[in-house]
Amino acid sequence: MEIGCPLCNGLIDFSQPCAVCGSGMEDSGMLEDYYGPYSPYGNIEFYEPDEELQTTGVAACVHLFACPKCGYDKRISFPEVTL
């Protein structure tokens, strides 16, 4: 069995309102891809999932969501699922 991110694999639709202006935020992709081709080999702590998922030991994919209107951004973790 293979596991993967439900958002990366198109299994879910996700929307998040901006905490600052209320506009719809856009998925900017996996956080590790956002910072460059060698970023997956960098500091792993930067890409760790939310504390809630860290305590359960569930593998997660961290995405960067950004507001196109005001520029606010937020990391959101998605627990990996069986594909």
Residue pairs with C-beta under 8 A, 6 or more apart in sequence:
1 82
1 83
2 82
2 83
3 59
3 80
3 81
3 82
3 83
4 61
4 80
4 81
4 83
5 30
5 61
5 63
5 78
5 80
5 81
6 12
6 78
6 79
6 80
6 81
7 14
7 27
7 61
7 63
7 78
8 30
8 61
9 83
11 81
11 83
12 78
14 27
14 76
14 78
15 24
15 25
16 24
16 25
16 65
16 74
16 76
17 23
17 24
17 25
18 24
18 25
18 67
18 69
18 70
18 72
19 72
19 74
20 67
20 70
20 72
21 67
21 69
21 70
21 72
23 67
23 68
23 69
23 70
24 67
25 65
25 66
25 67
25 72
25 73
25 74
26 65
26 66
26 67
26 68
27 63
27 64
27 65
28 34
28 63
28 64
28 65
28 66
28 73
29 63
29 64
30 61
30 62
30 63
30 64
31 46
31 47
31 62
31 63
31 64
31 75
32 39
32 40
32 47
32 62
33 39
33 40
34 64
35 42
40 47
47 62
48 54
48 62
49 58
49 60
49 62
49 77
49 79
50 60
50 75
50 76
50 77
53 60
53 77
53 79
58 79
58 80
59 79
59 80
60 77
60 78
60 79
60 80
61 77
61 78
61 80
62 75
62 76
62 77
62 78
63 75
63 76
63 77
63 78
64 73
64 74
64 75
65 73
65 74
65 75
65 76
66 72
66 73
66 74
67 73
